[in-house]
């Protein structure tokens, strides 16, 4: 175990478990905030939520290679461990778990966790294997730390629903907590991948939030969700987005197409702008 920026750091599962066990021995509750680093205010809001609800908070920093397919940006994904540690300390984190890839995936490891159905649609269609990577690493982190609660942002709404389904199905005794999306002043959802946007693209990016907001309002007013989604996609392409993977209105829990206008619903969207693939969602 080491300490840097005033925050304790562990890099092995054994050391993580030892620290959590010492907290448990003292009767302290534990909150977990999994991250891939490149931290922004969205991540820190999760830390602050954990600090408010838990006696001790552990954040994790691990760029999970299983979440990237061969055409994605694993090598280019932003990394700043020192800067991330300083931010985590300022937000009240007690412990950082920052393992190497070999620690999380030892030689010979083959087991994967998949969540059929909810993990196969939307992002699951656009990014083959993505949710298997997410489900596998989150399962490992939850079992390694066994916190009372784990905190995830609603910005990655489908991911949150996949993790909730997984913890229920596997009887993992951890409460999964969702936190509201944190946005820039112009509405753009905060994301580590926003760093890929040029100045011109950054000026265009808020069109995504505007489009899904308009669709949500139209759906509340009785508009057809399919034609409304098609119109929103056209707006994004006209604004300068290169590709729209999906804009859709879905049941807020199952993420299946809405069947009735009064059911809880969510508008979800994913579109490419320059080198960045942006996702967003909004409650109806």
Backbone bond lengths (Angstrom), bond angles and torsions (degrees), N, CA, C in turn:
res aa  C-N    CA-C-N  psi(-1)  N-CA   C-N-CA  omega(-1)  CA-C   N-CA-C  phi
1 X - - - 1.449 - - 1.525 109.08 -
2 X 1.314 116.20 138.23 1.455 120.96 179.53 1.517 109.04 -130.46
3 X 1.334 115.22 170.47 1.454 119.87 178.54 1.515 108.67 -134.59
4 X 1.347 116.31 134.19 1.454 122.40 178.41 1.515 107.75 -147.33
5 X 1.337 116.36 143.21 1.463 121.03 -177.38 1.537 110.17 55.41
6 X 1.352 117.24 25.53 1.446 120.08 178.84 1.505 114.79 75.11
7 X 1.335 118.34 13.90 1.457 122.16 179.76 1.521 108.44 -122.69
8 X 1.310 116.77 137.24 1.463 120.62 -179.90 1.527 109.95 -76.03
9 X 1.327 116.57 136.76 1.463 122.04 -177.71 1.521 108.96 -122.59
10 X 1.329 116.30 133.38 1.457 120.98 171.57 1.526 107.73 -124.67
11 X 1.321 115.85 148.10 1.465 119.69 -175.82 1.527 112.86 -124.90
12 X 1.322 116.93 1.48 1.459 119.68 177.07 1.524 109.60 -124.83
13 X 1.321 115.22 154.08 1.461 120.32 178.19 1.528 110.07 -62.34
14 X 1.315 116.94 -38.40 1.469 120.91 -179.54 1.527 111.14 -60.38
15 X 1.337 116.75 -44.20 1.462 119.95 179.85 1.528 111.62 -69.57
16 X 1.334 116.57 -36.70 1.466 119.78 176.14 1.522 109.97 -60.31
17 X 1.310 116.63 -48.96 1.463 120.77 -178.62 1.530 111.68 -63.68
18 X 1.308 116.45 -36.05 1.465 119.74 179.34 1.525 110.97 -64.53
19 X 1.337 116.46 -43.78 1.465 119.77 -179.25 1.528 110.48 -66.60
20 X 1.347 116.96 -45.15 1.464 119.65 179.35 1.529 110.33 -63.15
21 X 1.324 117.34 -38.78 1.463 120.66 178.25 1.529 111.47 -61.41
22 X 1.335 116.38 -36.73 1.469 119.14 178.97 1.530 110.63 -67.54
23 X 1.342 116.22 -36.59 1.461 119.21 175.49 1.525 110.72 -65.47
24 X 1.327 115.54 -43.49 1.461 119.58 179.63 1.534 110.84 -60.73
25 X 1.320 116.45 -40.21 1.461 120.77 179.81 1.523 111.47 -61.81
26 X 1.323 115.92 -27.75 1.464 120.96 178.38 1.530 112.05 -90.83
27 X 1.339 116.52 4.90 1.456 120.18 177.81 1.519 114.67 76.03
28 X 1.322 117.36 23.79 1.463 121.46 -175.66 1.525 111.37 -95.96
29 X 1.317 116.99 138.45 1.470 121.86 175.23 1.524 109.23 -79.20
30 X 1.350 115.32 153.90 1.464 120.70 -172.84 1.527 110.16 -127.91
31 X 1.327 115.47 131.23 1.459 121.92 173.30 1.508 109.99 -112.58
32 X 1.342 117.15 143.93 1.459 122.50 -178.43 1.525 109.42 -121.34
33 X 1.334 115.96 134.80 1.465 122.17 177.21 1.525 108.47 -125.16
34 X 1.332 118.10 95.04 1.469 120.12 178.61 1.532 111.29 -74.93
35 X 1.336 117.52 135.44 1.466 121.78 176.83 1.525 109.98 -142.77
36 X 1.336 114.95 164.60 1.466 120.84 170.88 1.528 110.20 -107.75
37 X 1.342 116.70 18.14 1.452 119.80 178.38 1.515 112.78 81.20
38 X 1.355 115.49 -162.22 1.474 121.59 -173.46 1.522 108.72 51.08
39 X 1.306 115.71 51.70 1.457 121.72 -167.11 1.526 113.05 -71.64
40 X 1.335 114.60 145.25 1.462 122.72 176.17 1.522 107.96 -136.42
41 X 1.311 116.99 -173.52 1.454 121.40 -174.42 1.526 112.62 -61.05
42 X 1.327 117.26 -29.90 1.459 119.81 176.83 1.512 111.89 -60.26
43 X 1.335 116.91 -46.96 1.463 120.39 177.29 1.536 111.13 -62.54
44 X 1.320 115.67 -42.98 1.461 119.52 -175.47 1.522 111.68 -67.92
45 X 1.335 116.58 -27.93 1.468 119.07 175.46 1.528 110.41 -65.32
46 X 1.339 116.91 -33.23 1.461 120.83 176.49 1.533 110.48 -67.90
47 X 1.326 115.66 -41.17 1.465 119.30 177.59 1.524 110.33 -61.19
48 X 1.326 115.80 -45.67 1.470 118.72 -179.10 1.532 111.58 -64.61
49 X 1.329 117.67 -35.00 1.461 120.62 175.61 1.522 110.36 -63.63
50 X 1.332 116.18 -43.36 1.461 119.90 178.30 1.522 110.95 -63.56
51 X 1.328 116.80 -43.86 1.466 120.75 -179.51 1.530 110.68 -60.45
52 X 1.332 116.14 -37.21 1.466 120.30 -179.57 1.525 111.86 -70.45
53 X 1.337 117.12 -29.52 1.457 120.97 -174.19 1.524 113.85 -103.78
54 X 1.324 118.00 -14.72 1.464 121.43 -173.57 1.523 109.91 -126.86
55 X 1.316 116.28 152.47 1.467 120.17 177.03 1.527 111.82 -75.60
56 X 1.338 116.52 -30.35 1.455 120.73 177.37 1.532 108.97 -135.32
57 X 1.323 116.43 143.16 1.463 122.01 -179.08 1.513 110.46 -124.35
58 X 1.329 115.11 128.24 1.460 122.77 174.54 1.519 108.60 -113.75
59 X 1.321 117.12 126.55 1.462 121.98 172.17 1.524 108.18 -103.35
60 X 1.322 116.58 151.55 1.457 120.31 174.79 1.518 109.31 -118.24
61 X 1.308 115.18 147.05 1.463 121.61 178.46 1.528 106.91 -131.32
62 X 1.334 114.70 106.43 1.458 119.44 -178.49 1.518 108.45 -154.05
63 X 1.336 116.48 116.09 1.459 121.04 175.19 1.520 106.56 -81.40
64 X 1.309 115.50 103.70 1.459 122.14 -169.65 1.530 111.59 -81.16
65 X 1.328 118.20 110.01 1.465 119.61 -177.53 1.521 113.31 -63.78
66 X 1.329 117.05 -22.36 1.468 120.54 -178.08 1.528 112.15 -71.86
67 X 1.342 117.73 -11.07 1.460 121.20 178.76 1.524 112.86 -92.19
68 X 1.320 117.17 0.34 1.461 121.61 -176.88 1.526 109.20 -117.05
69 X 1.325 116.22 130.69 1.465 117.82 172.25 1.520 108.75 -89.34
70 X 1.339 119.31 171.56 1.464 120.99 -173.38 1.528 114.87 -59.62
71 X 1.323 117.67 -20.48 1.462 120.76 -178.65 1.515 112.74 -94.86
72 X 1.337 117.57 3.78 1.461 120.21 -176.12 1.529 111.53 -102.43
73 X 1.323 115.39 -174.63 1.463 122.48 -160.39 1.528 114.11 -102.01
74 X 1.337 119.17 43.38 1.462 120.44 -178.72 1.527 111.73 -58.24
75 X 1.317 117.23 -50.58 1.468 120.27 -176.92 1.520 111.90 -65.25
76 X 1.339 116.34 -34.70 1.457 120.57 -176.60 1.519 113.31 -88.27
77 X 1.335 117.79 -7.62 1.455 119.86 -175.98 1.526 109.39 -58.20
78 X 1.341 117.97 131.72 1.480 120.19 -173.86 1.516 112.38 -63.23
79 X 1.333 115.04 136.05 1.466 121.56 179.70 1.520 109.58 -133.65
80 X 1.327 116.72 132.25 1.464 122.10 178.90 1.529 107.86 -156.18
81 X 1.330 115.81 74.72 1.455 119.44 -174.47 1.520 112.36 -60.26
82 X 1.328 117.59 -44.26 1.467 120.25 -178.32 1.528 110.95 -62.40
83 X 1.323 116.27 -45.96 1.458 119.70 178.32 1.516 112.01 -63.95
84 X 1.335 116.51 -39.70 1.461 120.66 179.02 1.527 110.86 -63.75
85 X 1.326 116.88 -41.43 1.459 119.86 -179.72 1.528 111.44 -62.34
86 X 1.326 116.50 -40.63 1.461 119.91 178.92 1.528 110.74 -63.01
87 X 1.335 116.49 -41.42 1.468 120.23 178.95 1.520 111.51 -65.90
88 X 1.326 116.00 -42.10 1.463 119.84 179.51 1.522 111.43 -63.05
89 X 1.316 116.38 -40.83 1.467 120.28 178.02 1.518 110.41 -62.21
90 X 1.326 117.40 -43.84 1.462 120.67 -177.91 1.526 111.59 -64.81
91 X 1.330 116.55 -27.44 1.463 120.59 -179.28 1.526 112.79 -87.04
92 X 1.341 116.69 -6.17 1.457 119.68 174.55 1.515 115.82 104.12
93 X 1.340 117.77 14.46 1.465 121.13 179.34 1.527 110.58 -66.84
94 X 1.312 116.56 137.80 1.459 120.90 178.30 1.518 112.84 -92.04
95 X 1.352 116.72 -32.25 1.458 120.44 -172.77 1.520 109.50 -146.61
96 X 1.328 116.20 140.17 1.467 121.95 174.32 1.521 108.84 -116.53
97 X 1.317 115.62 126.03 1.460 121.81 172.82 1.518 106.97 -102.28
98 X 1.348 116.44 112.33 1.466 121.84 -175.98 1.524 109.30 -128.81
99 X 1.326 117.27 77.91 1.464 120.73 -175.26 1.525 113.13 -81.73
100 X 1.320 116.27 160.63 1.456 122.19 169.95 1.530 108.91 -80.45
101 X 1.323 115.75 163.72 1.462 120.48 179.42 1.533 110.36 -58.18
102 X 1.330 116.69 -41.23 1.464 120.90 -178.13 1.529 111.88 -62.88
103 X 1.319 117.16 -30.96 1.464 120.73 178.61 1.524 110.92 -69.03
104 X 1.338 115.85 -38.29 1.463 119.79 -177.96 1.528 112.42 -84.00
105 X 1.308 116.74 -30.84 1.469 121.24 179.32 1.523 108.69 -129.19
106 X 1.329 117.33 78.85 1.467 120.17 -179.37 1.525 110.99 -62.38
107 X 1.319 116.87 157.37 1.464 119.91 177.53 1.527 111.17 -53.13
108 X 1.314 115.88 133.56 1.452 120.94 179.78 1.516 114.76 93.14
109 X 1.338 117.50 -9.09 1.466 120.03 -179.50 1.525 110.05 -68.02
110 X 1.320 116.79 128.78 1.471 121.05 -178.51 1.525 113.52 -130.48
111 X 1.321 118.42 -14.88 1.466 120.88 -174.09 1.525 111.02 -69.63
112 X 1.334 114.83 135.88 1.459 121.53 176.10 1.519 109.52 -129.26
113 X 1.313 115.69 156.05 1.461 122.00 176.48 1.523 107.95 -115.82
114 X 1.311 116.53 125.59 1.466 120.05 176.94 1.519 108.87 -123.76
115 X 1.326 115.42 153.99 1.465 121.98 -178.87 1.525 107.23 -125.57
116 X 1.332 116.93 86.05 1.464 120.21 -177.13 1.527 111.64 -60.17
117 X 1.317 115.35 158.00 1.462 120.03 -179.72 1.502 110.53 85.84
118 X 1.320 117.58 -93.29 1.453 121.20 -177.01 1.528 112.16 -64.63
119 X 1.337 117.14 -23.96 1.455 119.99 178.60 1.517 114.52 -88.88
120 X 1.334 117.07 -4.49 1.467 120.79 -175.76 1.528 113.43 -99.86
121 X 1.330 117.67 -10.40 1.464 121.73 -174.41 1.522 110.91 -103.89
122 X 1.329 116.80 169.58 1.460 123.62 174.34 1.536 110.71 51.50
123 X 1.331 118.48 -108.56 1.463 120.37 179.39 1.529 111.02 -60.51
124 X 1.327 116.52 -33.32 1.461 120.13 178.63 1.510 112.73 -64.40
125 X 1.327 117.33 -30.78 1.466 121.27 176.25 1.520 110.90 -78.32
126 X 1.310 116.75 -40.16 1.464 120.95 -176.19 1.523 113.07 -75.99
127 X 1.337 116.71 -30.03 1.465 121.26 -175.60 1.529 108.68 -128.91
128 X 1.304 115.46 87.81 1.472 121.04 -175.93 1.527 110.80 -56.67
129 X 1.319 115.93 128.83 1.456 121.40 177.41 1.509 115.13 82.63
130 X 1.324 117.68 -5.48 1.462 120.35 -174.70 1.522 112.22 -59.19
131 X 1.334 117.04 -51.49 1.456 118.84 -175.03 1.523 112.61 -73.39
132 X 1.319 117.96 -23.01 1.460 118.91 171.08 1.522 109.64 -64.91
133 X 1.332 116.29 -40.95 1.463 120.08 175.75 1.509 112.29 -63.12
134 X 1.331 116.32 -42.91 1.468 120.78 178.95 1.524 110.43 -64.35
135 X 1.325 116.56 -50.89 1.467 120.46 -176.29 1.523 111.55 -62.22
136 X 1.324 116.75 -38.15 1.469 120.13 -179.51 1.525 111.07 -65.95
137 X 1.333 116.87 -48.66 1.460 118.61 -176.12 1.519 111.75 -70.97
138 X 1.325 117.86 -36.93 1.464 119.21 179.63 1.524 110.37 -69.49
139 X 1.320 117.99 -38.63 1.463 120.22 174.93 1.526 110.40 -57.94
140 X 1.328 116.65 -46.08 1.460 120.56 179.82 1.529 110.98 -61.69
141 X 1.327 117.50 -45.81 1.466 120.65 -178.91 1.526 111.44 -63.57
142 X 1.329 116.95 -41.27 1.461 119.83 179.87 1.528 111.02 -65.38
143 X 1.325 117.38 -39.36 1.455 120.35 -179.74 1.532 111.68 -76.50
144 X 1.323 116.95 -29.41 1.460 120.00 178.06 1.523 111.58 -71.07
145 X 1.338 116.12 -40.44 1.463 120.21 -176.54 1.525 113.09 -97.45
146 X 1.338 117.24 -28.53 1.464 122.78 -175.16 1.535 111.62 43.13
147 X 1.329 116.66 58.84 1.459 119.59 178.20 1.527 111.02 -75.18
148 X 1.326 116.24 168.78 1.461 120.10 171.92 1.523 110.68 -73.89
149 X 1.340 115.96 -36.72 1.460 121.16 -178.21 1.517 109.43 -144.63
150 X 1.329 115.76 150.30 1.467 121.68 174.83 1.526 107.45 -128.07
151 X 1.335 115.99 144.53 1.452 121.43 -168.81 1.534 110.86 -119.43
152 X 1.331 114.99 129.48 1.464 122.34 -178.09 1.531 109.07 -136.43
153 X 1.330 116.64 149.71 1.454 120.95 -177.91 1.517 112.95 -85.45
154 X 1.320 116.14 145.75 1.464 120.91 175.71 1.519 112.24 -72.19
155 X 1.314 118.28 -11.10 1.459 120.02 175.65 1.524 109.93 -57.01
156 X 1.327 117.12 -40.88 1.467 122.56 173.21 1.530 107.42 -95.36
157 X 1.327 115.96 69.22 1.461 120.96 -167.74 1.525 112.30 -66.26
158 X 1.320 117.28 -43.31 1.467 118.73 179.57 1.522 110.34 -64.52
159 X 1.309 117.25 -40.02 1.464 120.89 176.37 1.527 110.49 -56.95
160 X 1.329 116.61 -44.42 1.464 121.16 179.14 1.520 110.82 -59.43
161 X 1.340 117.25 -42.88 1.458 120.13 -179.50 1.531 111.44 -69.44
162 X 1.318 116.77 -36.72 1.469 120.50 176.03 1.523 110.13 -61.70
163 X 1.319 117.46 -44.80 1.468 121.24 -178.53 1.531 110.78 -66.69
164 X 1.316 117.32 -39.60 1.469 119.57 176.75 1.528 110.90 -61.15
165 X 1.341 116.33 -45.65 1.458 120.79 179.54 1.529 110.53 -61.00
166 X 1.309 116.14 -43.69 1.462 121.96 -177.23 1.522 111.75 -63.28
167 X 1.329 117.05 -45.11 1.463 119.50 -177.85 1.529 111.18 -67.22
168 X 1.333 116.67 -33.93 1.468 120.04 175.72 1.529 110.12 -66.99
169 X 1.336 116.03 -48.74 1.460 120.44 -175.45 1.524 112.53 -65.04
170 X 1.325 117.18 -34.70 1.465 121.21 -176.91 1.523 113.07 -96.10
171 X 1.342 116.54 4.68 1.472 121.10 178.57 1.528 112.45 56.14
172 X 1.324 116.67 38.41 1.464 120.62 176.95 1.526 107.62 -79.96
173 X 1.324 118.21 121.10 1.465 120.71 -172.22 1.530 113.60 -80.67
174 X 1.326 115.69 62.45 1.454 122.11 -179.28 1.528 108.25 -133.23
175 X 1.321 116.78 135.14 1.458 121.35 176.44 1.531 108.50 -83.81
176 X 1.346 116.84 124.50 1.462 121.40 -179.67 1.524 108.74 -95.82
177 X 1.325 115.92 121.72 1.466 121.96 -174.88 1.524 110.17 -114.23
178 X 1.326 116.91 129.12 1.453 121.98 176.27 1.519 111.12 -99.09
179 X 1.327 116.11 142.78 1.467 121.27 -179.87 1.525 109.85 -121.69
180 X 1.332 117.75 145.30 1.463 121.06 -177.31 1.528 112.77 -58.58
181 X 1.322 115.54 149.23 1.463 121.92 176.84 1.524 109.80 -63.06
182 X 1.316 116.42 134.87 1.459 121.77 175.61 1.529 107.97 -97.62
183 X 1.322 116.58 130.57 1.456 121.60 -173.04 1.523 112.00 -120.77
184 X 1.329 114.20 154.38 1.457 120.43 169.56 1.528 108.44 -69.48
185 X 1.327 116.53 170.45 1.457 120.47 -177.37 1.525 112.68 -59.96
186 X 1.340 117.29 -29.03 1.464 120.45 -179.04 1.522 112.95 -92.78
187 X 1.342 117.73 8.82 1.449 121.58 174.26 1.517 115.49 100.37
188 X 1.323 119.11 -15.15 1.458 120.78 -179.20 1.523 110.58 -62.80
189 X 1.330 116.38 128.12 1.463 120.46 177.44 1.522 109.75 -65.53
190 X 1.317 116.97 132.51 1.454 120.23 178.69 1.523 110.29 -65.65
191 X 1.322 116.26 135.55 1.454 122.81 -179.25 1.516 109.00 -155.37
192 X 1.326 116.29 145.15 1.468 119.81 176.43 1.520 111.07 -61.19
193 X 1.326 117.33 -30.55 1.457 121.01 -177.94 1.519 112.96 -77.40
194 X 1.329 118.72 -6.68 1.462 120.11 174.49 1.526 111.09 -62.94
195 X 1.333 116.14 -20.07 1.464 120.28 178.61 1.523 111.78 -64.46
196 X 1.335 117.51 -19.54 1.459 121.11 179.81 1.525 112.52 -76.67
197 X 1.329 118.20 -13.99 1.465 121.61 -174.31 1.526 111.28 -77.39
198 X 1.337 116.60 136.11 1.464 120.89 170.53 1.527 108.18 -74.03
199 X 1.325 116.56 171.97 1.465 119.92 179.90 1.523 111.29 -60.21
200 X 1.315 116.83 -41.06 1.464 120.40 179.50 1.526 110.77 -67.49
201 X 1.319 116.89 -41.95 1.461 120.40 178.99 1.524 111.31 -66.71
202 X 1.328 115.71 -36.68 1.468 119.24 178.23 1.539 110.94 -61.96
203 X 1.316 116.27 -35.05 1.460 119.90 177.94 1.530 111.59 -69.61
204 X 1.325 116.44 -27.42 1.468 121.54 -179.73 1.520 112.08 -83.81
205 X 1.316 117.19 -30.09 1.470 122.80 -169.55 1.529 115.15 -54.27
206 X 1.342 120.51 -36.45 1.471 118.88 -179.33 1.525 114.42 -62.61
207 X 1.328 117.28 -10.97 1.464 120.00 177.01 1.527 111.26 -61.00
208 X 1.327 117.24 -25.36 1.468 119.98 179.33 1.524 110.67 -66.29
209 X 1.314 116.57 -47.78 1.459 120.73 178.67 1.523 110.84 -64.57
210 X 1.323 116.07 -39.52 1.463 119.59 178.77 1.524 111.46 -62.92
211 X 1.329 116.70 -39.79 1.463 120.89 -177.85 1.523 111.57 -67.09
212 X 1.330 117.07 -44.22 1.463 118.40 -178.52 1.530 110.52 -73.18
213 X 1.329 116.84 -29.58 1.457 119.58 176.16 1.521 111.54 -66.04
214 X 1.329 116.03 -41.34 1.464 120.60 177.56 1.520 111.20 -64.79
215 X 1.344 116.22 -39.94 1.456 119.99 179.15 1.526 110.88 -65.68
216 X 1.321 117.20 -42.15 1.464 120.49 178.68 1.523 110.64 -61.33
217 X 1.310 116.21 -43.50 1.469 120.30 179.79 1.526 110.80 -64.65
218 X 1.329 117.03 -42.05 1.468 120.79 179.43 1.524 110.80 -64.50
219 X 1.339 116.77 -40.97 1.455 120.09 -179.96 1.522 111.18 -65.36
220 X 1.336 116.21 -40.00 1.462 119.46 176.23 1.520 111.29 -60.94
221 X 1.340 115.41 -30.05 1.451 120.16 179.98 1.517 114.12 -85.34
222 X 1.342 116.64 2.60 1.450 120.07 175.77 1.512 115.33 102.10
223 X 1.317 118.75 6.08 1.464 121.46 -178.73 1.526 110.89 -70.13
224 X 1.317 116.33 153.73 1.459 122.19 176.84 1.529 109.54 -68.41
225 X 1.340 118.86 126.48 1.466 120.27 -175.58 1.526 113.43 -67.34
226 X 1.318 118.00 -30.36 1.464 120.17 -177.49 1.522 111.18 -72.34
227 X 1.325 116.74 -48.29 1.465 118.87 178.87 1.523 110.64 -68.28
228 X 1.331 116.36 -34.22 1.467 119.37 177.63 1.512 112.07 -65.29
229 X 1.338 116.22 -39.00 1.462 120.00 178.34 1.521 111.07 -67.10
230 X 1.334 116.63 -38.70 1.472 120.12 177.53 1.523 110.82 -62.92
231 X 1.306 116.77 -40.71 1.473 120.71 178.63 1.524 110.77 -65.23
232 X 1.335 117.26 -41.22 1.462 120.70 178.42 1.527 110.99 -62.82
233 X 1.328 117.12 -40.26 1.464 120.85 177.85 1.526 110.78 -61.72
234 X 1.317 116.62 -42.80 1.468 120.57 178.78 1.519 110.92 -62.01
235 X 1.314 117.08 -38.71 1.467 120.63 178.49 1.531 110.88 -62.64
236 X 1.321 115.98 -41.02 1.463 119.29 -179.14 1.527 111.31 -66.35
237 X 1.304 117.33 -42.83 1.463 120.70 178.56 1.526 110.46 -64.43
238 X 1.333 116.71 -39.64 1.462 120.68 178.36 1.527 111.37 -66.65
239 X 1.346 116.70 -29.91 1.468 120.52 -179.59 1.517 112.71 -75.45
240 X 1.351 116.90 -18.03 1.452 119.81 178.77 1.511 115.75 124.78
241 X 1.324 118.24 1.29 1.458 120.51 175.33 1.521 108.88 -69.65
242 X 1.320 116.39 138.52 1.464 120.79 -175.37 1.521 111.90 -78.39
243 X 1.334 116.91 -31.20 1.460 121.26 -174.58 1.517 109.32 -154.92
244 X 1.314 116.55 141.21 1.462 121.69 174.17 1.526 107.76 -116.34
245 X 1.318 117.02 113.84 1.462 120.43 178.86 1.522 111.15 -73.34
246 X 1.321 116.16 -42.87 1.452 119.68 176.62 1.530 110.29 -167.10
247 X 1.295 114.80 147.99 1.463 124.16 162.75 1.519 104.35 -135.35
248 X 1.321 117.78 125.30 1.456 118.97 -170.46 1.522 111.48 -156.57
249 X 1.314 116.05 155.09 1.458 122.56 173.59 1.527 107.54 -107.59
250 X 1.328 116.92 122.38 1.457 121.31 -174.88 1.525 111.58 -131.37
251 X 1.331 115.51 157.30 1.455 120.84 171.75 1.527 108.56 -57.41
252 X 1.308 117.37 134.59 1.462 120.64 -170.37 1.525 113.98 -70.37
253 X 1.341 118.34 -14.91 1.463 120.09 178.46 1.518 111.87 -105.91
254 X 1.326 117.53 -51.69 1.469 120.94 -176.33 1.522 112.71 -83.41
255 X 1.322 117.17 -20.97 1.470 124.95 -174.58 1.523 112.38 61.91
256 X 1.313 116.41 21.80 1.452 120.85 171.10 1.526 109.10 -84.52
257 X 1.348 118.53 158.32 1.468 120.15 179.17 1.528 111.17 -53.79
258 X 1.320 116.02 141.09 1.461 119.97 -178.78 1.521 109.77 -64.30
259 X 1.328 114.98 140.11 1.462 120.78 -179.05 1.517 112.13 -107.77
260 X 1.332 117.39 -17.82 1.461 121.38 -178.75 1.530 108.97 -146.37
261 X 1.327 117.18 147.01 1.464 119.76 -176.07 1.521 114.73 -68.22
262 X 1.353 117.52 -16.45 1.455 119.96 -176.57 1.529 113.39 -100.37
263 X 1.340 118.61 2.74 1.459 119.23 179.64 1.530 110.39 -80.86
264 X 1.336 117.71 150.68 1.469 120.35 177.29 1.527 109.73 -57.45
265 X 1.315 116.80 128.48 1.468 119.63 -172.94 1.518 111.19 -136.85
266 X 1.317 113.69 160.98 1.463 122.25 179.85 1.520 108.39 -138.07
267 X 1.310 116.98 137.09 1.467 121.37 170.78 1.521 106.97 -93.89
268 X 1.331 116.09 127.24 1.462 121.33 179.59 1.516 109.46 -125.35
269 X 1.329 116.74 146.88 1.452 120.66 -178.42 1.521 110.57 -150.87
270 X 1.332 114.87 151.36 1.465 122.04 173.62 1.517 107.57 -144.43
271 X 1.326 116.60 132.11 1.461 120.66 -177.77 1.526 109.52 -152.37
272 X 1.315 115.37 152.89 1.463 121.55 -177.69 1.523 110.31 -102.00
273 X 1.325 115.15 131.71 1.460 122.34 177.84 1.522 107.48 -132.39
274 X 1.331 116.98 109.76 1.456 120.08 -174.34 1.512 110.03 62.51
275 X 1.339 116.81 -127.58 1.461 121.42 179.65 1.533 112.54 -89.67
276 X 1.318 116.26 -3.40 1.466 120.45 -174.38 1.520 111.18 -102.30
277 X 1.318 115.42 135.60 1.460 121.12 170.71 1.522 106.55 -103.76
278 X 1.323 115.72 114.50 1.451 121.47 -174.55 1.528 110.38 -102.41
279 X 1.323 116.84 137.76 1.455 121.02 173.18 1.522 108.47 -122.88
280 X 1.335 115.32 153.74 1.448 119.82 178.54 1.521 108.28 -160.52
281 X 1.309 115.84 165.58 1.458 121.30 177.22 1.506 109.15 -158.99
282 X 1.327 114.30 161.67 1.459 119.71 179.67 1.525 108.48 -151.83
283 X 1.323 116.37 142.53 1.458 119.76 177.26 1.514 109.87 -72.26
284 X 1.322 116.02 144.75 1.460 120.50 176.69 1.525 108.37 -86.53
